[in-house]
C-alpha cells in the first residue's frame, strides 16, 4: 500500500496526545515545548507526539 504524503501530513503533523486523558490535539510544537498549550478536557499541559500506525 502506497503512503500518500498529503494524508500523512494531515493525520500526523503537529498532532499531540494528552498524557492524562489521551485527547488528540493539533498545536504548534514550539508552543507545546514551552508549555503554552492546555488540554481542552483536563486542562493539563503534558503532551506527547502521536504515534504513527
C-alpha positions in Angstrom: 0.0 0.0 0.0 1.5 3.3 -1.1 1.6 6.1 1.5 0.2 9.4 0.4 2.3 12.3 1.7 -0.6 14.7 2.0 -2.6 12.3 4.1 0.3 11.6 6.3 0.8 15.3 7.0 -2.9 15.9 7.7 -3.1 13.0 10.1 0.2 13.2 12.0 1.8 16.7 11.5 1.5 18.9 14.6 -0.7 16.3 16.4 -0.2 15.6 20.1 -1.9 13.5 22.7 -2.6 14.5 26.3 -0.7 12.2 28.7 -3.6 12.1 31.2 -6.8 11.8 29.2 -5.5 10.7 25.7 -7.2 13.6 23.9 -5.8 14.3 20.4 -5.0 17.9 19.7 -3.3 19.9 16.9 -0.9 22.5 18.0 2.4 24.1 17.2 5.4 22.0 18.5 7.1 25.1 19.9 4.1 26.1 22.0 3.9 22.5 23.3 7.6 22.6 24.4 7.1 26.0 26.1 4.0 24.8 27.9 1.6 27.3 26.5 -1.0 24.8 25.3 -3.6 23.3 27.7 -5.7 20.2 27.1 -9.3 21.0 26.3 -10.7 18.3 28.6 -8.5 18.1 31.7 -6.5 21.4 31.5 -3.1 19.7 31.8 0.0 20.8 29.9 1.7 17.5 29.4 1.6 16.2 25.8 3.3 13.5 23.7 3.6 13.2 19.9 1.0 11.0 18.2 2.3 7.5 17.4 2.2 6.6 13.7 0.4 3.3 12.9 
